[in-house]
Every structure is written in structure tokens, then in C-alpha cells.
Amino acid sequence: MAKEEREKKMFVGVAWNCAAELKFLITALLFVCSLATVLQFLPSRFSFSSAADIRLCVSNVSAAVAAEAASPPQNPPPPHQQDEVLESGVIKRSFKPYGAAAYNFVLMSAYRGGLNTFAVMGLSSKPLHVFGKASYQCQWVPHNATASPAAAVAGIKILPDWGYGRVYTVVVVNCTFPSPIGHDGSGGKLLLLASTNGGGDRNLNLTDTVEALIEPPGSVNLSLYSSPPKYDYLYCGSSLYGNLSPERVREWLAYHVRLFGERSHFVIHDAGGIHAPVMEVLRPWIEKGYVTLHDIRDQERFDGYYHNQFLIVNDCLHRYRFDAKWMFFFDVDEFIFVPRKSTIKSVTDSLSDHTQFTIEQMTMSNKLCLSEDAGKSFRKWGFEKLVYRDVKRGIRRDRKYAVQPRNVFATGVHMSQNFAGKSTYKTEGRIKYYHYHGTISERREPCRQFLNATTTTVDGIPYVMDTTMRGVAPSVKRFELKMIGPRLQKTHQ
């Protein structure tokens, strides 16, 4: 018992003899508690900072803090970047989102299509169009502030992609006014009013105003819409991505510049595939005016099918529709071929009364080569050494196509379904394309198996030897040397 008393006295002694700071803290705590107790009994009419006033002040401060926490500050949207031409000649494209979450509309581009018509290209939330009735109106606002804006007209929306399971779908909006717009050179801007019309919520209708196109005064050249096109043939390429083979790109370009001739142009879209060695292959042709490269890597922010290729080909269609008589759509592992007694001009001239024609596919093996090339296949071009064609029957093979773009309103990857005029699929014997699937995306020797047979079956697929493209290779190599010299001779896979 005496021991417990001694321990208690020892504890009290230690606590009382502690540091001065601890004594001050205990004294202050006792004072605050006493003050809080007294305030509870003060009358509300007490004139000097009454308890009610103090309680109200504390309540207001608490409410303000809670409101600030519940409503985060609204950051202003970042300024929209504009397209720009880099020193290398690459056209750096911009994408401008409007709305929130899955955006109501992501503007890529808008182009004038004549005196009174425009086309606007962009992405939109797929549910707004699949499950809702999203709509668009177009309005022209003159540059002159005293002039009255043109009456809004309904925009005709076209959904050219095939409804794959992605967040966004491609929308092409045709804005056609009843009379000429801005034809006097006064300038103005095209506004696109994008309305959700409920979307998933039928009681809610939000409208975003999209500044789709600005025309400075005097910037419109109306003769463009009636003049002969600058090119006979223009190639619109889909989105290029991945670790592409510089050698395969080199071969493809030399082959098609030779095929399409001096009045041709190639528009390449870089979605991440134009790394430094591929750029070295493109550069000679850019310098000679045959290639324009668009950097579209920014579109990866928006989840659309196959790197948004439906959006990209529609932008290309409308951007260059008055620059070319014929526009071709196919991939960089596909080679257009016409018989020896024909030319690309004789073929297109024979189809000039059609807006569109499709092209038959010749499916080539991407690994079967001739035994005579063993040990030296690395010296040969891809389409020179891959000589076995898939002849399996009863399967559907993709077709590619060409159009006369002035008659086309929207387009796709394998064909257009929105055009004026006729289309034909009966082009067998006149034009076809050889498809070397997968070779462009592999940076290694494609030959895996060497054969010495005219027919064979591999993995259940029958093949026949087809040396059509092999026979063209020497003349293509000579053409490349003549056009750009030996600068690409050391290009690697």
C-alpha cells in the first residue's frame, strides 16, 4: 500500500516539474474550456460579439468551406490550337473538343464545298446517335459586325463508319444554304450548333456552339470550284501506326509514283507510324512535291475505330476534293496493278462515267518465297520475292476503290455509300491490287519458307505461283534511281 502511495506522489511530482511549455499548454486548455462553457449561457441580445453572432460566424465559415469543397473551381477550357505547317513541311493537325465526358462533338475540320455548301468533319459520342437523335444546325456569321447572320439551316448528318464498339462515331455534316454564302469575299465564320436532343436523358437538351470554319475577308478563291483539278490522281492514306518497315514503305512509294505519274500526289497520315527511318524514306518524295504528310497523332485521345481512319479519309476527301480528278483509297501493303497493254489513265478514262469503281484483291502470301532466292532474298524487294497467291475459293475478299471526289459527300474505307452518280464492281481484267498483308508492320525478312513448286498448300490454304509483280520490280528500281538518286539504297527492313 505504501508502495502505491509513493508511486502516485512520484507521478504528480514529475508532472508538476515538467517543462514550462507543458504548463502553459495545460493552462491555455483550461481557459478555452471555461470560455466555451460561459458562452453557452450568454443572452442573444448581448451587444459585444454575442454568442449567437459567434455561432453564426462559425456556421457561415463552415458552410463556405463545405460549398467550396462540393463545387470545385471551373477551369476555363484550354485555348484551341490551330493547324500549322512545320519547318519540315509536315502539316500538324489539331483536334478541338466541345462538351464533356464523351464529347458531344470533336471538330477536326470544315471545308467549303462551293458557293453555298460546306462540310464539317468530327467525332461524336456514339450513344448520342445510336440511342438518341443528336442533330445539327448550321449558321453563317458575316465578318462585318453590322451585317445580319444568315438564317440557320438544318445540317444533314452522315455517319460513314460501320458502328464498331467504340466510344466515338464519325460524323460528316453537310451544311447547304439556300443561296450563296460569303461569295462576295467579305469573310465570315460557319457555326455548327450541335444538339444532343436528350441522348440518354430525354428531358435534357444541350447545344454546343462549334466555331467550325473561319474565312478572313478575301480568302476565298471561288474559281477553285470550277477549275480543272491540279492532279489527275490523289492517294488518301489511312492512319499509319506501329513500327512500320522503312523498306516496305520505300518500295510502295516508288512503285506508285511510277504507276500514277507526274500529275499524282500522295497524302500520308501519321498516327504514330512515321518514325525517323520511315521519315527518311518519305523525305525525298516530299521534297519533289509528291507527298504531303499530316501528323494526326493527337486523335489518339479519342477512342474511334482503327485510329479514327473513317474520320481521316473523310477529312482527306473534303480537303482535296477539288484538287484531283480521281481519288484512290487503299493501304500501304497493297499495290495497284493494271495489265501491260493498259495504263492507269486508259483504265480511269474507260470508267469516267462512273463516280466510283472498286478494285479486286489478289491475296499474296507474306512468307512463301522461291528457292532460287534463298540466301539472297534480303537483296530483293518485298513484292519481288513474295510470289505465291492465295487461291482459296468461296471466301469474301475485301475490295478497295477510287472515286471522282467532286461527286462524293462522305466516304468509307472499302467504298463510299454517299455519292451522286454510278458505281461499278465489274473491273476484273482492267485493274486489281496485290495485298501483302502484315508485311508493312514487320521489320524483318518476310521470307520464311522457300519453295520450288508452281502450286502448293500451306496450313490448308492453296497457293499458285504468280510472278506478275516480280516482273515489274526491275523497272521500278530504275525509276527510283532516276527520280531521287541512290539516297535510299541503304534502307533497311
C-alpha positions as CSV (number, residue, x, y, z in Angstrom):
1,M,0.0,0.0,0.0
2,A,2.8,2.3,0.9
3,K,4.4,1.4,-2.4
4,E,1.4,2.6,-4.4
5,E,1.3,5.9,-2.4
6,R,4.9,6.5,-3.2
7,E,4.3,5.9,-7.0
8,K,1.3,8.3,-7.1
9,K,3.4,11.1,-5.4
10,M,6.3,10.4,-7.8
11,F,3.9,10.8,-10.9
12,V,2.5,14.1,-9.6
13,G,6.0,15.4,-8.9
14,V,7.2,14.5,-12.3
15,A,4.2,16.1,-14.0
16,W,4.5,19.3,-11.9
17,N,8.2,19.7,-12.5
18,C,7.9,19.2,-16.3
19,A,8.9,21.8,-18.9
20,A,7.4,25.3,-18.8
21,E,5.9,24.8,-22.2
22,L,3.7,21.9,-20.9
23,K,2.5,24.0,-18.0
24,F,1.5,26.8,-20.4
25,L,-0.4,24.4,-22.7
26,I,-2.4,23.0,-19.8
27,T,-3.3,26.5,-18.5
28,A,-4.4,27.6,-22.0
29,L,-6.6,24.5,-22.5
30,L,-8.3,25.1,-19.1
31,F,-9.0,28.8,-20.2
32,V,-10.6,27.8,-23.5
33,C,-12.8,25.2,-21.9
34,S,-14.0,27.7,-19.3
35,L,-14.8,30.3,-22.0
36,A,-16.8,27.8,-24.1
37,T,-18.9,26.9,-21.1
38,V,-19.6,30.6,-20.2
39,L,-20.6,31.4,-23.8
40,Q,-23.4,28.9,-23.7
41,F,-25.3,30.9,-21.1
42,L,-24.9,34.4,-22.6
43,P,-28.1,36.0,-23.9
44,S,-28.5,36.6,-27.6
45,R,-29.1,40.3,-27.1
46,F,-25.6,40.7,-25.6
47,S,-24.2,43.5,-27.7
48,F,-20.5,42.8,-27.8
49,S,-20.0,39.8,-30.2
50,S,-22.8,37.8,-28.7
51,A,-22.8,34.0,-28.6
52,A,-25.4,34.0,-31.3
53,D,-23.1,36.1,-33.5
54,I,-20.1,33.9,-32.8
55,R,-22.1,30.8,-33.6
56,L,-23.5,32.4,-36.8
57,C,-20.0,33.4,-37.9
58,V,-18.7,29.9,-37.2
59,S,-21.7,28.4,-39.1
60,N,-21.1,30.7,-42.1
61,V,-17.4,29.8,-42.3
62,S,-18.2,26.1,-42.2
63,A,-20.9,26.5,-44.9
64,A,-18.5,28.4,-47.1
65,V,-15.8,25.7,-46.7
66,A,-18.3,22.9,-47.5
67,A,-19.6,24.7,-50.6
68,E,-16.1,25.2,-51.9
69,A,-15.3,21.5,-51.4
70,A,-18.6,20.5,-53.1
71,S,-18.1,22.8,-56.1
72,P,-14.5,22.6,-57.5
73,P,-13.3,25.7,-59.3
74,Q,-14.3,25.8,-63.0
75,N,-11.1,25.9,-65.1
76,P,-11.5,27.8,-68.4
77,P,-11.1,25.5,-71.4
78,P,-7.6,25.5,-72.9
79,P,-7.2,27.7,-76.0
80,H,-7.8,25.8,-79.2
81,Q,-4.6,25.1,-81.2
82,Q,-4.7,25.7,-84.9
83,D,-3.3,23.5,-87.7
84,E,0.2,24.6,-88.5
85,V,2.8,23.7,-91.1
86,L,6.1,22.7,-89.5
87,E,9.5,23.6,-90.9
88,S,9.8,20.0,-92.3
89,G,6.7,20.6,-94.4
90,V,4.6,18.3,-92.2
91,I,1.1,19.6,-91.5
92,K,0.4,19.3,-87.8
93,R,-3.3,18.8,-87.4
94,S,-5.3,19.8,-84.3
95,F,-8.5,18.4,-82.8
96,K,-10.9,20.7,-80.9
97,P,-13.3,19.0,-78.4
98,Y,-16.6,20.6,-77.3
99,G,-18.8,19.2,-74.5
100,A,-17.8,16.9,-71.6
101,A,-17.1,13.3,-70.8
102,A,-17.7,11.5,-74.2
103,Y,-17.7,14.8,-76.1
104,N,-20.8,16.0,-77.9
105,F,-18.6,17.0,-80.8
106,V,-14.9,16.8,-81.6
107,L,-14.1,19.1,-84.5
108,M,-11.4,18.0,-86.9
109,S,-12.0,20.2,-89.9
110,A,-14.5,22.0,-92.1
111,Y,-14.3,22.9,-95.8
112,R,-16.2,24.9,-98.3
113,G,-17.7,22.8,-101.0
114,G,-19.0,25.5,-103.3
115,L,-20.8,28.8,-103.3
116,N,-23.4,27.8,-100.7
117,T,-22.3,24.5,-99.2
118,F,-19.8,23.3,-96.5
119,A,-18.8,20.0,-95.0
120,V,-17.8,19.6,-91.3
121,M,-15.9,16.6,-90.1
122,G,-15.7,15.4,-86.5
123,L,-16.3,12.7,-83.9
124,S,-19.3,12.5,-81.6
125,S,-20.4,10.3,-78.7
126,K,-21.7,7.1,-80.2
127,P,-24.8,6.8,-77.9
128,L,-26.0,10.2,-78.9
129,H,-26.5,8.8,-82.4
130,V,-27.2,5.1,-81.8
131,F,-29.7,5.6,-78.9
132,G,-30.5,9.3,-79.3
133,K,-31.4,11.8,-82.0
134,A,-28.5,14.2,-82.0
135,S,-28.9,16.9,-84.6
136,Y,-27.0,19.8,-86.1
137,Q,-27.8,23.3,-87.4
138,C,-25.5,25.5,-89.4
139,Q,-25.3,29.3,-89.3
140,W,-23.1,31.7,-91.2
141,V,-22.0,34.9,-89.4
142,P,-20.6,37.6,-91.6
143,H,-17.2,39.2,-90.8
144,N,-18.9,42.6,-90.9
145,A,-20.5,43.0,-87.4
146,T,-23.3,45.2,-88.8
147,A,-24.4,42.6,-91.3
148,S,-27.1,40.1,-90.2
149,P,-26.2,36.4,-89.8
150,A,-27.7,34.0,-92.3
151,A,-30.7,32.1,-91.1
152,A,-29.7,28.8,-89.6
153,V,-30.3,25.7,-91.7
154,A,-30.6,22.1,-90.7
155,G,-27.3,20.2,-91.1
156,I,-27.5,16.9,-92.9
157,K,-25.5,14.4,-90.8
158,I,-23.8,11.3,-92.4
159,L,-22.5,8.5,-90.2
160,P,-20.0,6.7,-92.5
161,D,-18.3,4.3,-90.1
162,W,-19.7,0.8,-89.5
163,G,-20.8,1.2,-85.9
164,Y,-17.9,-0.7,-84.3
165,G,-17.8,-0.9,-80.5
166,R,-16.0,2.4,-79.8
167,V,-16.8,5.5,-77.7
168,Y,-17.0,7.7,-80.8
169,T,-18.5,7.6,-84.2
170,V,-17.6,9.7,-87.2
171,V,-20.0,12.4,-88.2
172,V,-19.9,14.4,-91.5
173,V,-22.3,17.3,-91.5
174,N,-23.4,18.8,-94.8
175,C,-24.4,22.5,-94.5
176,T,-26.2,23.7,-97.6
177,F,-27.7,27.2,-97.6
178,P,-30.5,28.3,-100.0
179,S,-28.3,31.0,-101.6
180,P,-24.6,31.8,-101.9
181,I,-22.7,32.4,-98.7
182,G,-19.7,34.7,-98.4
183,H,-19.2,34.7,-102.2
184,D,-18.6,38.5,-102.2
185,G,-15.3,38.0,-100.3
186,S,-16.4,39.8,-97.2
187,G,-15.5,36.8,-95.0
188,G,-17.2,35.3,-92.0
189,K,-17.5,32.1,-90.0
190,L,-19.5,29.0,-90.0
191,L,-21.1,28.0,-86.7
192,L,-22.3,24.4,-86.1
193,L,-24.9,24.1,-83.4
194,A,-24.6,20.6,-82.1
195,S,-27.7,19.5,-80.1
196,T,-27.9,16.3,-78.0
197,N,-31.7,16.2,-78.1
198,G,-31.7,14.3,-74.9
199,G,-29.3,11.5,-75.7
200,G,-29.8,9.1,-72.8
201,D,-31.8,11.7,-70.9
202,R,-34.9,12.5,-72.9
203,N,-35.7,15.6,-70.8
204,L,-32.4,17.2,-71.4
205,N,-31.3,19.0,-74.5
206,L,-27.8,20.6,-74.6
207,T,-26.5,22.6,-77.5
208,D,-22.8,23.3,-78.1
209,T,-21.8,26.1,-80.5
210,V,-18.9,24.9,-82.6
211,E,-16.9,27.5,-84.5
212,A,-16.3,25.2,-87.4
213,L,-14.7,27.4,-90.1
214,I,-13.3,31.0,-90.3
215,E,-12.9,32.7,-93.6
216,P,-10.9,36.0,-93.5
217,P,-12.0,38.7,-95.9
218,G,-10.7,38.0,-99.4
219,S,-9.5,34.5,-98.6
220,V,-11.9,32.5,-100.8
221,N,-10.9,31.6,-104.3
222,L,-14.2,30.8,-106.0
223,S,-12.5,29.7,-109.2
224,L,-11.3,26.6,-107.4
225,Y,-14.8,25.1,-107.7
226,S,-14.9,25.3,-111.5
227,S,-11.3,25.0,-112.5
228,P,-9.7,21.8,-113.8
229,P,-8.1,19.8,-110.9
230,K,-4.4,20.2,-110.1
231,Y,-3.8,16.4,-110.1
232,D,-5.1,13.5,-112.1
233,Y,-4.7,11.1,-109.2
234,L,-4.5,11.7,-105.4
235,Y,-4.0,9.0,-102.8
236,C,-5.7,9.3,-99.5
237,G,-4.0,7.1,-96.9
238,S,-5.5,5.7,-93.8
239,S,-3.9,6.2,-90.3
240,L,-0.4,4.7,-90.1
241,Y,0.7,3.5,-86.8
242,G,3.2,0.9,-85.2
243,N,6.8,0.1,-86.0
244,L,6.5,0.3,-89.8
245,S,9.1,-1.2,-92.1
246,P,11.1,1.6,-93.9
247,E,12.0,-0.7,-96.8
248,R,8.3,-1.7,-97.5
249,V,7.3,2.0,-97.5
250,R,10.2,2.8,-99.8
251,E,9.1,0.1,-102.3
252,W,5.4,1.1,-102.1
253,L,6.1,4.8,-102.9
254,A,8.5,4.2,-105.8
255,Y,6.1,1.7,-107.3
256,H,3.0,4.0,-107.1
257,V,4.7,7.3,-108.1
258,R,5.8,5.4,-111.2
259,L,2.3,4.0,-111.8
260,F,0.3,7.2,-111.3
261,G,2.7,9.5,-113.0
262,E,3.7,13.2,-112.7
263,R,0.3,14.5,-112.1
264,S,-0.2,12.5,-108.9
265,H,0.0,13.2,-105.2
266,F,0.1,11.1,-102.0
267,V,-1.4,12.2,-98.7
268,I,0.1,10.2,-95.8
269,H,-1.4,10.3,-92.2
270,D,0.9,9.7,-89.3
271,A,-0.9,8.2,-86.3
272,G,2.4,7.2,-84.7
273,G,3.9,5.0,-87.5
274,I,6.2,7.6,-89.1
275,H,9.4,7.1,-87.0
276,A,12.7,8.5,-88.1
277,P,13.8,5.8,-90.6
278,V,10.4,6.0,-92.3
279,M,10.6,9.8,-92.5
280,E,14.0,9.4,-94.3
281,V,12.2,7.4,-96.9
282,L,9.4,9.9,-97.3
283,R,11.7,13.0,-97.4
284,P,12.9,12.7,-101.0
285,W,9.4,12.4,-102.3
286,I,8.2,15.3,-100.1
287,E,11.0,17.5,-101.5
288,K,9.9,16.6,-105.0
289,G,6.3,17.5,-104.3
290,Y,4.8,14.1,-104.5
291,V,4.0,13.5,-100.8
292,T,2.2,15.6,-98.1
293,L,2.5,14.3,-94.5
294,H,-0.2,15.0,-91.9
295,D,0.6,14.5,-88.2
296,I,-2.7,13.2,-86.7
297,R,-1.3,11.6,-83.5
298,D,-3.5,13.9,-81.4
299,Q,-6.6,11.9,-82.5
300,E,-5.4,9.0,-80.2
301,R,-7.1,10.9,-77.4
302,F,-10.5,9.9,-78.8
303,D,-11.5,6.2,-79.0
304,G,-12.6,5.7,-82.6
305,Y,-12.3,2.6,-84.8
306,Y,-8.8,1.8,-86.1
307,H,-7.1,5.1,-85.1
308,N,-10.1,7.0,-86.4
309,Q,-9.4,6.0,-90.0
310,F,-13.0,6.8,-91.1
311,L,-12.6,10.4,-89.9
312,I,-9.2,10.7,-91.6
313,V,-10.3,9.5,-95.0
314,N,-13.3,11.8,-94.9
315,D,-11.1,14.8,-94.0
316,C,-8.8,13.9,-96.9
317,L,-11.8,13.6,-99.3
318,H,-13.1,17.1,-98.5
319,R,-9.8,18.8,-98.1
320,Y,-8.6,17.7,-101.6
321,R,-11.8,17.1,-103.4
322,F,-11.3,19.9,-105.9
323,D,-7.6,19.1,-106.3
324,A,-7.9,15.8,-108.0
325,K,-9.9,14.1,-110.8
326,W,-9.6,10.7,-109.2
327,M,-9.0,9.9,-105.6
328,F,-7.8,6.4,-104.6
329,F,-8.3,4.7,-101.2
330,F,-6.1,1.7,-100.3
331,D,-3.4,0.7,-97.9
332,V,0.4,0.8,-97.9
333,D,0.7,-3.0,-98.1
334,E,-1.4,-3.1,-101.2
335,F,-0.2,-2.5,-104.8
336,I,-2.4,-1.3,-107.6
337,F,-1.8,-3.2,-110.9
338,V,-3.1,-2.7,-114.5
339,P,-2.2,-5.0,-117.4
340,R,0.8,-4.3,-119.5
341,K,-1.2,-3.1,-122.5
342,S,-3.1,-0.7,-120.3
343,T,-2.2,2.4,-118.3
344,I,-3.9,3.9,-115.2
345,K,-5.1,6.7,-117.5
346,S,-6.7,4.3,-120.0
347,V,-8.4,2.4,-117.2
348,T,-9.9,5.5,-115.5
349,D,-10.9,7.0,-118.8
350,S,-12.9,3.9,-119.6
351,L,-14.7,4.4,-116.2
352,S,-15.1,8.1,-116.4
353,D,-18.9,7.9,-116.5
354,H,-18.8,6.4,-113.0
355,T,-18.4,8.2,-109.8
356,Q,-16.9,5.1,-108.1
357,F,-15.3,1.9,-109.1
358,T,-14.0,-0.9,-106.8
359,I,-10.8,-2.9,-107.3
360,E,-10.4,-6.7,-107.0
361,Q,-7.9,-8.1,-104.5
362,M,-5.1,-10.6,-105.2
363,T,-4.1,-12.0,-101.8
364,M,-0.4,-12.8,-101.6
365,S,1.4,-15.0,-99.0
366,N,3.5,-12.9,-96.7
367,K,6.1,-15.7,-96.1
368,L,6.4,-18.0,-99.1
369,C,9.3,-17.3,-101.5
370,L,11.2,-19.1,-104.3
371,S,14.0,-21.5,-103.6
372,E,16.2,-19.6,-106.0
373,D,16.1,-16.6,-103.7
374,A,17.3,-18.4,-100.6
375,G,20.4,-16.7,-99.2
376,K,19.9,-13.6,-101.2
377,S,16.3,-12.7,-100.5
378,F,17.4,-9.7,-98.4
379,R,18.6,-8.0,-101.6
380,K,15.2,-8.2,-103.2
381,W,12.1,-6.0,-102.7
382,G,9.1,-7.4,-100.9
383,F,6.8,-7.6,-103.9
384,E,9.6,-9.1,-105.9
385,K,10.2,-12.1,-103.7
386,L,6.7,-12.9,-102.3
387,V,5.3,-14.7,-105.4
388,Y,2.6,-17.1,-104.1
389,R,-1.0,-16.1,-104.4
390,D,-3.8,-17.4,-102.2
391,V,-6.5,-19.1,-104.5
392,K,-8.9,-20.4,-101.9
393,R,-12.4,-20.4,-103.2
394,G,-15.7,-19.4,-101.5
395,I,-14.4,-16.6,-99.4
396,R,-15.2,-12.9,-99.5
397,R,-12.1,-10.7,-100.2
398,D,-12.0,-7.0,-99.4
399,R,-12.1,-4.6,-102.3
400,K,-10.6,-1.1,-102.4
401,Y,-11.8,1.7,-104.6
402,A,-11.4,5.0,-106.4
403,V,-13.9,7.9,-106.8
404,Q,-14.3,11.2,-108.6
405,P,-14.4,13.2,-105.4
406,R,-16.5,16.2,-106.6
407,N,-19.5,13.9,-106.6
408,V,-18.9,12.3,-103.2
409,F,-20.4,13.6,-99.9
410,A,-18.8,11.2,-97.5
411,T,-16.6,8.1,-97.8
412,G,-15.5,4.9,-96.1
413,V,-12.5,2.5,-96.1
414,H,-13.6,-0.1,-98.7
415,M,-16.2,2.0,-100.6
416,S,-18.3,5.1,-100.4
417,Q,-22.1,4.9,-99.9
418,N,-22.8,8.6,-100.2
419,F,-22.3,10.0,-103.7
420,A,-24.1,11.1,-106.8
421,G,-23.8,9.1,-110.0
422,K,-23.0,5.5,-110.7
423,S,-20.7,2.9,-109.1
424,T,-19.4,-0.4,-110.6
425,Y,-17.8,-3.5,-109.3
426,K,-17.1,-5.0,-112.7
427,T,-13.5,-4.1,-113.1
428,E,-12.0,-7.6,-113.4
429,G,-9.3,-7.8,-116.1
430,R,-8.9,-4.0,-116.1
431,I,-7.4,-3.2,-112.6
432,K,-6.6,-5.2,-109.4
433,Y,-4.4,-4.9,-106.4
434,Y,-1.9,-7.2,-104.8
435,H,-2.2,-7.4,-101.0
436,Y,0.8,-8.4,-98.9
437,H,-0.9,-8.5,-95.6
438,G,1.2,-7.8,-92.5
439,T,4.5,-7.1,-94.3
440,I,4.4,-3.4,-93.7
441,S,4.2,-3.8,-89.9
442,E,7.2,-6.3,-89.6
443,R,10.8,-5.1,-89.6
444,R,12.3,-8.4,-90.5
445,E,12.8,-10.6,-93.6
446,P,9.4,-11.7,-94.8
447,C,10.6,-15.0,-96.5
448,R,10.0,-17.8,-94.0
449,Q,9.7,-20.8,-96.4
450,F,11.3,-21.4,-99.7
451,L,9.6,-23.5,-102.4
452,N,10.2,-24.6,-105.9
453,A,6.7,-25.5,-106.9
454,T,4.1,-23.8,-109.1
455,T,1.3,-24.9,-106.7
456,T,1.3,-25.7,-103.0
457,T,-0.9,-25.9,-100.0
458,V,0.3,-24.5,-96.7
459,D,-1.8,-24.5,-93.5
460,G,-4.8,-25.7,-95.5
461,I,-4.6,-22.7,-98.0
462,P,-3.9,-23.4,-101.6
463,Y,-1.4,-21.2,-103.4
464,V,-0.2,-20.8,-107.0
465,M,2.9,-19.1,-108.2
466,D,2.2,-15.6,-109.5
467,T,5.3,-13.6,-110.7
468,T,3.3,-10.7,-112.1
469,M,4.7,-8.2,-109.6
470,R,8.2,-9.8,-109.7
471,G,8.5,-8.9,-113.3
472,V,7.7,-5.2,-112.6
473,A,10.4,-4.8,-109.9
474,P,13.5,-4.0,-112.1
475,S,11.7,-1.1,-113.9
476,V,10.5,0.3,-110.5
477,K,14.1,0.2,-109.2
478,R,15.4,2.0,-112.2
479,F,12.6,4.6,-111.9
480,E,13.5,5.3,-108.2
481,L,17.2,5.7,-109.1
482,K,16.3,8.1,-111.9
483,M,13.9,10.2,-109.7
484,I,15.8,10.5,-106.4
485,G,19.2,9.0,-107.0
486,P,20.9,6.5,-104.7
487,R,20.0,8.1,-101.4
488,L,17.6,5.3,-100.3
489,Q,19.8,2.4,-101.4
490,K,20.9,1.5,-97.9
491,T,17.4,1.5,-96.4
492,H,16.9,-1.4,-94.0
493,Q,13.9,-3.5,-93.1
